[in-house]
């Protein structure tokens, strides 16, 4: 079939458009791998107002709270069905000494946050507050242990404090502090970013540190630790290869961090950007596919059975801080562009679910690509971000069976010469037998019609929602909380054996077939 092309110029940005729309085939009977719900994980670091003023306001706050947890934030996270929550960092984790955060709050020493703005914290949110929150939310806790400035004894005692139900010193201390029964703590990270803020180590040195710390982390009572090694920053494939060879048999998983940032010296504004900057962001976002694939290939060399997981336990956009906010607190707005990044990233993670078994977006409240923003003036206002809505729309993918699909669509050509696909797709079969399909059209001003074939399925009832907005820079704030929000989608129609889906420009659509 002959292809037609037109040239479109936006500002200083040139991209090529194929006039044809997209076609896709979902293979409904070929699903083999389950999409781990932990791919929809969250991350809460002691950074800015993520904890204090975000998750936690204290029992005596005038802001409505549940035992100190901010009620509106808690309710929003409960509705999101958060599967796993990572804490206390991030870079903060390797400066954190857990015994400062237990016991009577009035007796806990204050802490200077050396990594993020020098803020003084009162340690009122510690181990009990975090693990109790996870229990209330019904999610798995993921603890990041301090390797950089901590000791083996300190980490070993923390594990005992949290998970031992026996007559042990740390279990007795926990009971003295008001918690009789041990918590269930599955995920435990042995350090964070050991190549950087976690100690500036070489992969060889960290491998030895991992082996030493890991030796003394015991499995108490019925709790079995899932041990996660501090992995690479995006393109550092040597780090992964070294750890796989030196400690592969001792770890359950290795992490990797990937932020959608084109230039760390000039990150750009969250809500003011050109079409060129938008498409370069999409290009950088999509490059996570190459990064994950290459890390997976390296892991396959020594672990072809894929027993060791890859955890993308920090990911998301990173823009300049909002004007007027505290330097080092990383408070940024969240636009439709961020929602598009979230959708595209999740679609990619689904593809690698045989190896990628957790991902944690940075971060849950008030920091970077957050789910929720709260009023920095303490007025008790809260708003859900466009990214929150993506995670809420995608809930049906949790624990569903990934379905392979074939997609043909045209590509834009970014100013760096790389092709950016106009459409992204992901599909899965739920435990109830329905099929959930996510489609994203990343083009700023071009709608797309997708002709969708569902191979091996006779499901015909279709419903769905769409997330879109007039401008990619549109966002929600306290005065206008519903600028970007999902609404019912009516443009999916069956035509004989094909489902024709008309995607608006710059839109995310999630369909359910039953």
VMD Tcl script that draws the C-alpha trace (Angstrom):
set ca {
  {0.00 0.00 0.00}
  {1.37 3.41 -0.94}
  {2.23 5.69 2.00}
  {1.60 9.41 1.95}
  {3.66 11.86 3.95}
  {3.25 15.51 4.88}
  {5.72 17.80 6.58}
  {4.55 19.74 9.60}
  {6.59 22.46 11.30}
  {5.92 23.58 14.87}
  {8.19 26.32 16.19}
  {11.74 25.04 15.59}
  {10.57 21.43 15.56}
  {10.13 19.33 12.46}
  {8.43 15.97 12.31}
  {7.18 13.70 9.57}
  {3.57 12.51 9.52}
  {2.27 9.49 7.65}
  {-1.32 10.23 6.68}
  {-2.47 6.70 7.47}
  {-3.99 5.85 10.83}
  {-3.07 2.87 12.99}
  {-3.98 -0.80 12.99}
  {-3.44 -3.24 15.84}
  {-4.07 -6.89 16.61}
  {-4.36 -8.21 20.16}
  {-3.65 -11.92 20.55}
  {-6.20 -12.83 23.22}
  {-5.16 -16.49 23.55}
  {-1.40 -15.94 23.71}
  {-1.08 -14.43 27.17}
  {1.46 -16.12 29.46}
  {2.80 -13.62 31.99}
  {0.95 -11.88 34.81}
  {1.41 -8.12 35.12}
  {2.63 -7.78 38.69}
  {0.50 -5.30 40.60}
  {3.72 -3.93 42.11}
  {4.46 -2.26 38.76}
  {1.96 0.32 40.03}
  {4.07 0.98 43.13}
  {4.60 4.33 44.80}
  {7.58 6.01 46.45}
  {7.56 8.20 49.58}
  {10.84 9.83 50.55}
  {11.58 12.30 53.32}
  {11.88 15.03 50.72}
  {10.13 18.37 50.75}
  {6.54 17.95 51.86}
  {6.04 14.37 50.69}
  {5.88 13.09 54.29}
  {5.27 16.14 56.45}
  {2.28 18.02 55.06}
  {1.67 15.33 52.47}
  {1.09 11.93 54.04}
  {1.43 13.09 57.65}
  {0.10 16.13 59.49}
  {0.06 14.76 63.04}
  {-2.78 13.93 65.36}
  {-3.20 17.52 66.59}
  {-3.41 19.14 63.14}
  {-6.51 21.19 62.24}
  {-6.39 19.42 58.88}
  {-8.70 16.37 59.06}
  {-6.60 13.30 59.75}
  {-6.78 9.65 60.74}
  {-4.34 9.13 63.61}
  {-2.09 11.78 62.09}
  {-2.41 10.64 58.46}
  {-3.92 13.31 56.28}
  {-7.45 12.02 55.56}
  {-7.99 13.36 52.03}
  {-4.60 12.03 50.89}
  {-5.21 8.69 52.59}
  {-8.63 8.32 50.97}
  {-7.23 9.14 47.54}
  {-4.45 6.57 47.89}
  {-6.88 3.96 49.20}
  {-9.00 4.47 46.07}
  {-5.88 4.04 43.93}
  {-5.25 0.54 45.30}
  {-1.57 1.20 45.92}
  {0.17 -2.21 45.89}
  {3.56 -1.28 47.38}
  {5.08 1.84 48.95}
  {8.85 2.49 49.11}
  {10.33 4.42 52.10}
  {12.31 6.32 53.52}
  {14.30 7.06 50.35}
  {15.94 7.69 47.96}
  {19.07 9.51 48.98}
  {17.54 10.15 52.40}
  {17.66 6.41 53.19}
  {21.46 6.34 53.48}
  {21.36 9.22 55.96}
  {18.52 7.72 58.01}
  {19.04 6.03 61.36}
  {15.86 4.23 62.25}
  {16.18 4.32 66.06}
  {15.76 8.12 65.92}
  {12.20 7.52 64.64}
  {10.78 5.21 67.31}
  {9.48 5.71 70.85}
  {7.53 8.68 72.27}
  {7.44 11.46 69.69}
  {8.37 14.08 72.27}
  {11.63 12.22 72.91}
  {12.68 11.65 69.32}
  {15.70 13.72 68.23}
  {15.34 16.16 65.38}
  {17.06 15.51 62.07}
  {18.59 17.79 59.46}
  {17.77 16.55 55.96}
  {21.19 16.96 54.40}
  {20.11 15.77 50.97}
  {17.03 17.90 50.39}
  {17.16 21.55 51.41}
  {18.59 21.20 54.94}
  {15.09 20.96 56.41}
  {14.85 20.16 60.12}
  {12.49 17.22 60.75}
  {11.19 16.09 64.13}
  {11.17 12.35 63.31}
  {7.48 12.13 64.20}
  {7.04 9.90 61.14}
  {9.14 6.79 61.61}
  {8.96 3.01 61.39}
  {5.65 2.60 63.25}
  {3.97 5.40 61.32}
  {5.10 4.05 57.95}
  {4.30 0.39 58.54}
  {0.94 1.17 60.13}
  {0.09 3.32 57.09}
  {0.92 0.41 54.78}
  {-1.36 -1.87 56.81}
  {-4.19 0.68 56.61}
  {-3.72 1.09 52.84}
  {-3.46 -2.68 52.35}
  {-0.12 -2.38 50.53}
  {3.27 -4.04 50.86}
  {5.99 -1.93 52.54}
  {9.31 -1.61 50.75}
  {12.07 -0.54 53.13}
  {15.30 1.00 51.85}
  {18.09 0.19 54.29}
  {21.06 2.41 55.12}
  {24.29 1.01 53.68}
  {26.01 4.33 52.95}
  {26.31 5.70 56.51}
  {24.83 2.83 58.53}
  {26.22 -0.34 60.03}
  {25.48 -4.01 59.58}
  {24.29 -4.18 63.19}
  {21.93 -1.23 62.73}
  {20.29 -2.77 59.66}
  {20.07 -6.23 61.19}
  {18.41 -4.84 64.30}
  {15.90 -2.90 62.20}
  {14.82 -6.09 60.45}
  {14.51 -7.81 63.83}
  {12.52 -4.87 65.26}
  {10.03 -4.96 62.42}
  {9.61 -8.68 61.81}
  {10.50 -10.75 64.89}
  {7.64 -12.17 66.97}
  {10.01 -13.97 69.31}
  {11.47 -13.04 72.68}
  {14.32 -11.09 71.10}
  {15.79 -7.73 72.22}
  {14.40 -5.72 69.29}
  {11.00 -7.42 69.45}
  {10.80 -6.51 73.14}
  {11.71 -2.91 72.27}
  {8.97 -2.82 69.66}
  {6.42 -4.08 72.18}
  {7.62 -1.47 74.65}
  {6.85 1.13 71.95}
  {3.27 -0.08 71.57}
  {3.30 -2.69 68.83}
  {2.91 -6.28 70.01}
  {2.68 -8.20 66.74}
  {5.46 -8.02 64.18}
  {4.72 -6.41 60.84}
  {4.92 -8.23 57.54}
  {7.82 -6.69 55.60}
  {8.56 -8.41 52.33}
  {10.62 -5.99 50.24}
  {13.96 -4.80 51.61}
  {16.47 -2.72 49.65}
  {20.09 -3.11 50.70}
  {21.16 0.46 50.01}
  {20.06 3.00 47.41}
  {22.02 4.50 44.50}
  {25.25 3.09 45.89}
  {26.99 4.54 42.82}
  {26.03 8.08 43.95}
  {24.42 9.51 47.07}
  {24.41 6.06 48.68}
  {28.20 5.96 49.03}
  {29.84 6.75 45.65}
  {30.90 3.11 45.36}
  {32.17 1.08 42.47}
  {30.04 -1.94 41.50}
  {32.77 -4.25 42.78}
  {32.94 -2.52 46.17}
  {29.16 -2.41 46.51}
  {28.95 -6.11 45.66}
  {31.16 -6.88 48.65}
  {29.14 -4.54 50.87}
  {25.92 -6.22 49.74}
  {27.32 -9.66 50.58}
  {28.35 -8.49 54.04}
  {25.08 -6.73 54.94}
  {22.95 -9.46 53.43}
  {24.62 -12.13 55.58}
  {23.16 -10.65 58.75}
  {19.61 -9.93 57.59}
  {17.62 -12.76 59.14}
  {14.21 -14.12 58.24}
  {12.21 -14.00 61.47}
  {8.98 -15.82 62.36}
  {6.97 -16.26 59.14}
  {8.53 -13.25 57.41}
  {10.81 -13.88 54.43}
  {12.75 -10.92 53.05}
  {12.81 -10.25 49.33}
  {16.31 -8.80 49.02}
  {16.83 -6.01 46.48}
  {20.29 -4.84 45.43}
  {21.01 -1.19 44.69}
  {21.14 -1.18 40.91}
  {22.16 1.05 38.06}
  {21.31 4.50 36.86}
  {19.65 4.18 33.45}
  {22.48 3.46 30.95}
  {25.09 1.99 33.33}
  {24.98 -1.56 32.01}
  {28.35 -2.44 33.56}
  {26.83 -2.01 37.03}
  {24.15 -4.61 36.30}
  {26.60 -7.03 34.70}
  {29.01 -6.78 37.64}
  {26.31 -7.35 40.27}
  {24.79 -10.25 38.37}
  {28.18 -11.98 38.26}
  {29.26 -11.20 41.82}
  {26.07 -11.42 43.91}
  {23.41 -12.83 41.57}
  {22.65 -15.86 43.70}
  {22.24 -13.79 46.87}
  {19.72 -11.23 45.64}
  {16.08 -11.62 44.66}
  {16.08 -8.45 42.56}
  {18.20 -5.59 41.31}
  {16.94 -2.05 40.83}
  {17.35 0.47 38.04}
  {16.47 4.18 38.09}
  {15.23 6.06 35.05}
  {14.06 9.67 34.97}
  {12.58 11.38 31.93}
  {15.08 14.24 31.78}
  {16.75 15.38 28.56}
  {19.28 17.74 30.14}
  {20.03 17.68 33.87}
  {21.47 21.19 33.70}
  {18.34 22.58 32.02}
  {15.41 20.42 33.05}
  {12.76 22.94 31.95}
  {9.48 24.12 33.40}
  {6.66 21.74 34.25}
  {3.90 23.71 32.52}
  {5.69 26.00 30.06}
  {7.29 24.24 27.10}
  {7.40 24.24 23.32}
  {6.09 21.51 21.00}
  {9.73 20.55 20.39}
  {10.33 20.13 24.12}
  {7.17 18.06 24.39}
  {8.23 15.61 21.69}
  {11.78 15.37 23.04}
  {10.23 14.46 26.40}
  {8.18 11.72 24.74}
  {11.30 10.46 22.98}
  {13.27 10.33 26.25}
  {10.37 8.58 27.97}
  {10.16 5.90 25.29}
  {13.89 5.23 25.50}
  {13.20 3.38 28.75}
  {12.20 0.50 26.45}
  {15.80 0.24 25.20}
  {17.22 0.64 28.69}
  {15.03 -2.06 30.25}
  {15.60 -4.40 27.31}
  {19.38 -4.11 27.59}
  {19.44 -4.60 31.36}
  {17.19 -7.63 30.90}
  {19.51 -9.05 28.24}
  {22.48 -8.71 30.59}
  {20.55 -10.46 33.35}
  {19.61 -13.24 30.91}
  {23.32 -14.05 30.45}
  {23.60 -15.49 33.96}
  {19.92 -15.91 34.86}
  {18.12 -17.28 31.80}
  {15.28 -18.62 33.98}
  {14.56 -15.04 35.12}
  {14.60 -15.86 38.81}
  {16.02 -12.44 39.64}
  {13.66 -9.53 39.10}
  {14.41 -6.07 37.71}
  {12.81 -3.32 39.80}
  {12.42 0.15 38.25}
  {12.02 1.55 41.73}
  {12.49 5.21 40.75}
  {11.04 6.67 37.58}
  {9.16 9.72 36.38}
  {9.57 13.25 35.08}
  {11.81 15.81 36.75}
  {11.29 19.52 36.04}
  {12.45 22.76 37.61}
  {10.92 23.48 41.00}
  {7.88 25.73 40.97}
  {8.70 29.43 41.49}
  {8.27 30.53 45.09}
  {8.70 27.04 46.57}
  {11.53 25.96 48.85}
  {14.76 25.10 46.98}
  {15.61 21.43 47.28}
  {12.02 20.34 47.92}
  {11.36 19.38 44.27}
  {7.76 20.58 44.27}
  {6.53 20.66 40.68}
  {3.23 20.92 38.88}
  {1.92 17.99 36.86}
  {0.44 18.49 33.39}
  {-1.15 16.46 30.63}
  {2.39 15.92 29.35}
  {3.23 14.09 32.58}
  {0.11 11.95 32.21}
  {1.27 10.94 28.73}
  {4.68 9.95 30.11}
  {3.00 7.83 32.79}
  {0.82 6.03 30.25}
  {3.69 5.31 27.86}
  {5.98 4.10 30.64}
  {3.37 1.72 32.08}
  {2.66 0.31 28.62}
  {6.37 -0.44 28.27}
  {6.71 -2.02 31.72}
  {3.86 -4.39 30.84}
  {5.94 -5.76 27.94}
  {8.71 -6.89 30.27}
  {6.60 -8.33 33.04}
  {8.54 -11.60 32.89}
  {11.48 -9.68 34.40}
  {10.13 -6.29 35.59}
  {8.13 -7.11 38.71}
  {8.02 -3.74 40.40}
  {8.16 -0.06 39.50}
  {7.86 2.92 41.84}
  {7.01 6.33 40.46}
  {8.72 9.29 42.13}
  {6.90 10.40 44.21}
  {3.53 9.91 45.81}
  {2.77 13.43 47.17}
  {4.20 16.90 46.43}
  {7.49 15.73 44.89}
  {8.38 15.34 41.19}
  {5.72 13.41 39.21}
  {3.34 13.03 42.11}
  {-0.15 11.57 42.38}
  {-1.33 14.32 44.71}
  {-0.52 17.93 45.51}
  {-1.34 19.56 48.84}
  {-1.40 23.26 49.64}
  {2.06 24.42 50.70}
  {0.50 27.20 52.79}
  {-1.18 24.70 55.08}
  {-4.74 25.59 54.11}
  {-5.84 22.00 53.84}
  {-6.34 21.96 50.06}
  {-5.60 18.87 47.99}
  {-5.74 18.16 44.27}
  {-5.35 15.02 42.17}
  {-2.85 15.30 39.33}
  {-3.27 14.05 35.74}
  {-0.79 11.29 36.61}
  {-3.06 10.13 39.43}
  {-5.85 9.72 36.91}
  {-3.65 7.55 34.67}
  {-2.88 5.21 37.56}
  {-6.55 5.07 38.51}
  {-7.62 4.32 34.93}
  {-4.98 1.54 34.68}
  {-6.05 -0.32 37.84}
  {-7.53 -3.13 35.73}
  {-4.03 -4.13 34.58}
  {-2.95 -5.14 38.07}
  {-2.58 -8.95 38.21}
  {-4.05 -9.32 34.70}
  {-2.43 -11.52 32.05}
  {-0.39 -9.55 29.54}
  {-1.59 -10.04 25.95}
  {0.90 -9.56 23.12}
  {-0.18 -7.23 20.36}
  {0.99 -6.05 16.95}
  {0.78 -2.36 16.14}
  {1.31 -0.47 12.90}
  {1.33 3.30 13.16}
  {3.30 6.19 11.75}
  {6.21 7.88 13.49}
  {7.05 11.47 14.09}
  {10.70 12.32 13.52}
  {12.15 14.32 16.40}
  {14.82 16.98 15.96}
  {17.38 14.48 17.26}
  {16.56 12.25 14.29}
  {14.81 9.52 16.28}
  {11.34 8.24 15.49}
  {8.50 8.68 17.98}
  {5.46 6.43 17.41}
  {2.15 8.22 17.31}
  {0.26 5.46 19.14}
  {1.07 3.18 22.06}
  {-0.97 0.11 23.05}
  {-1.12 -2.39 25.89}
  {-3.69 -5.13 26.53}
  {-4.36 -7.72 29.22}
  {-6.95 -10.29 30.24}
  {-8.34 -9.88 33.75}
  {-9.15 -12.72 36.12}
  {-12.84 -12.26 35.33}
  {-12.17 -12.87 31.63}
  {-12.62 -9.31 30.39}
  {-9.95 -7.62 28.28}
  {-8.55 -4.23 29.20}
  {-6.87 -2.15 26.49}
  {-4.87 1.06 26.93}
  {-4.26 3.29 23.91}
  {-2.30 6.53 23.91}
  {-2.08 9.06 21.09}
  {0.95 11.24 21.81}
  {0.44 13.64 18.88}
  {-0.29 17.17 20.02}
  {-2.77 18.09 17.30}
  {-3.60 14.98 15.24}
  {-6.41 12.57 16.16}
  {-5.83 8.94 15.31}
  {-8.22 6.16 14.33}
  {-7.06 2.73 15.46}
  {-8.53 -0.32 13.73}
  {-8.32 -2.96 16.44}
  {-8.57 -6.71 15.89}
  {-9.05 -8.98 18.91}
  {-7.64 -12.31 17.78}
  {-9.21 -15.25 19.62}
  {-11.97 -13.38 21.44}
  {-15.66 -12.85 20.82}
  {-16.11 -10.14 23.47}
  {-18.21 -7.34 22.02}
  {-19.42 -5.13 24.88}
  {-17.06 -2.19 25.17}
  {-16.85 0.69 27.63}
  {-14.10 3.08 28.46}
  {-12.79 6.43 29.62}
  {-10.52 9.02 28.07}
  {-8.05 11.46 29.60}
  {-7.23 14.45 27.44}
  {-7.13 18.23 27.49}
  {-6.94 21.18 25.15}
  {-3.24 21.80 25.78}
  {-0.39 19.51 26.83}
  {0.50 22.11 29.47}
  {-2.92 21.98 31.16}
  {-2.84 21.02 34.85}
  {-5.01 20.87 37.95}
  {-4.61 23.32 40.82}
  {-6.51 24.10 44.00}
  {-8.77 26.64 42.29}
  {-9.27 24.49 39.18}
  {-9.03 20.83 40.30}
  {-10.81 19.26 37.31}
  {-9.11 20.76 34.25}
  {-7.64 17.34 33.41}
  {-9.80 14.42 34.47}
  {-11.15 11.23 32.85}
  {-14.59 11.18 31.24}
  {-16.63 8.48 29.54}
  {-15.34 7.51 26.10}
  {-17.92 6.92 23.36}
  {-15.79 6.66 20.21}
  {-15.13 2.92 20.19}
  {-17.46 1.15 17.72}
  {-17.53 -2.33 16.25}
  {-17.45 -2.51 12.48}
  {-17.87 -6.17 11.59}
  {-14.91 -7.87 13.30}
  {-12.89 -4.73 13.94}
  {-13.16 -2.29 16.82}
  {-12.67 1.22 15.48}
  {-11.31 3.55 18.15}
  {-11.08 7.27 17.43}
  {-8.40 8.73 19.66}
  {-8.43 12.50 20.15}
  {-5.13 14.29 19.83}
  {-2.95 13.93 22.93}
  {-5.21 11.44 24.66}
  {-5.14 8.32 26.79}
  {-8.00 5.86 26.44}
  {-8.61 2.75 28.54}
  {-11.24 0.32 27.26}
  {-12.80 -2.74 28.87}
  {-14.27 -5.51 26.72}
  {-16.60 -8.04 28.31}
}
mol new
graphics top color blue
foreach p $ca { graphics top sphere $p radius 0.5 }
foreach p [lrange $ca 0 end-1] q [lrange $ca 1 end] { graphics top cylinder $p $q radius 0.2 }
display resetview
